[in-house]
Each structure stands twice: as structure tokens, then as C-alpha cells.
Amino acid sequence: MPGPNILINEGAFEYYGSLRRVRKYVMENFPKKITLAAVARVASMERTYFSAFFHRKVGVSFRDWLRELRIQKAMWIMSECDDPIARVGRAVGFGQIRSFERAFKKATQQTPVQYRRENLRATVVSKETSSEFLTPGIAPNTM
């Protein structure tokens, strides 16, 4: 679920072996500090060339792509468990809670707390709705 202004060419990761290796490296090192120099080495390219190549082929800068990926992962974690927001931020690679909150809000127009509250509300409504289907002998929407 990319942010509203992010258009990513996901096909580039399948087409280019260097980008496939970069994506694999990022997924394996998600919570760690990931530098442009490190991923350029993984792609077997010089840092400046890699940065331009990535942007040209994927449609966004490496830094924006990585931030978006981390935010998506954080959203998934928050929908699956109730770990503290700071722990979620660290788990996806943000060293400081403030940078996590800022990046999250920029990508989703909500703070992590607002997102969790909204997601919790949607989960409760979903469970209430699904319980209607479990009532024996009563078809949905006939109550």
C-alpha cells in the first residue's frame, strides 16, 4: 500500500538481477541500518550510479523506496500484534521513534497511534460482522 505520491515500478525488481539482489538484501537486513553504499555494493555498482539507476528503473529514490517498505512492514506488524509503537519502529529499522512517527505520518497521513486505533476499530467491526454469519439458522442481512 504505497503512500499517495509514490509510484513504484515493482517489475524492475524482477527484470534486473541487481535490483533483485538489492531487494533480497534489504528483506534480510530490514531492522538494521541499510546504507546506499551497502546496497550499491550488493548491486555491484558505484554508489552514485546505483542511486541514479535505481531511481530511473524503480521510479523513486532508494531512500524513499526503503522508507515506504519499512512503513508497509510496520503497518502489517501493527495489524498483527499490539507491540509498543517504539518497538515496531525499531523492528522495521527506524532508530528513533520520532523519525518513525514522521515517516509514518508522511506516508499514511496518520500517526502510528491513529493508524493502530483505526485498524483496531476495523478489526472489531469485522469480527462483529463475521459473528452474524455464525448464528445458526439465520442468513446474513435477514435480521
N, C-alpha and C positions, 0 to 999 in steps of 0.2 A: 504494500500500500504506500506508494511514494507520496511525498508531500505534494501540494498543489502545483508547484512550479518546477517539479523535477520530471524530466522526460528521459528515461534511460533506455538505451538500446541493449536489451538483455541478450539478443542474438550474437552480439560481438563476443561474448564470453564463450560461446560455443564455436564460433568461427576461427578465432585467433588462439592458438596454443599458448601464447604468452599471457593472454588475459585469463585463460582457463587456469593456468598455474597461479596467477595472482589471486583469483577468487578462491582457489583451494587453500593457498597460504593464509589468506585473510580469515577464512572459516576455521582453520586450525589454530589461529592465534588471536581470535576475537577479543578476549579480555585484555590482551597485552597491548603495549604501545606499539603501533604499527606506523613506521615512517615511510615517506615517499622513497627515500634512498633504499630501504629494505625491499620494498615491492619492486622497485626498478631492477634491483639485483635478481630477484626471482624471475622477472621478465627478460633478463639478460639484456638490459638496455641501460643507457646512461640516464640519470635522473631527469634532466630537462627534456630529453627526447621522449622518455616514457610519459612524462606529465602531458606533453602535447599529444602524443599518440593516444593515450587513454581518453583524453577529452574529445579528440576527433572521432574516435571509434565508439565510445560509450555515450557521449552526449553531455556529460557533466565532468567536473574535475574529480580526480581520485578522492580528494578530501571530502567533497560533497557526497560522493557515492558511498564512502565508508561511513560517514555520519548517518546517511539515510538507512544503510544496512543495520547499523547499531540501533537506531531508533525503532526500526521494524522488529528487531530481536527483542528489544525492551518491551514493546507492546505485547508481543507474544508471551514473554515471561510474566508480565503483569496480568495477563488474562488467565494464566495457568496457576499462579500462586500468589500469596499475599506477602511476599518478602518486602522489607522496607525499601522505599524508593532509592535510598542511597546505595543499598546493596545491589539493586537492579542496575543502577547506573554503573557501578564498578564491574558488575558481571559482564556488561557489554562493552567495556573498555573506556569509560569516562572516569578520569582520575578524580575529578571534583564534582560534587553534587550540583553546584551552580552551573557548570558548563553543560551537564546533562540536562538540567531543567531548561536552560536557554535553548539548547539544540532541539529538545523535545517540543517545546512550545513553537519554535520556528517551523518545525516540520508538520505539526498537527494542529496548531492554533489552540492547543490546550496544554496546561501544565500536566506533569505526570499524575499528580493527585486528582485533577479534574478528569483525566482520562480513566484512571482506575475507578473513580466514583461512577462515571458514566457506564463503564464496562460492567461494573458490579450490578448496576441498575438493570442493564440489558440482560445480564445473566439471570437475575431474579425473575424478570418478566418472562424470559424464555422458559424457565423451569415451571413457572405458574401456568403458562400456556400449554406446555407439554403435559402437565398433570391432567388437563382436560381430556386428553386422548387416552389416559389410563383408566378413566372411570368406566367400569363395565356396563354395557348395555346402553350407553349414551353416546351418540355420534357427536362429533365436534360441531359447533355452531347451531345446535338444536336446543340449547338450554334456554 
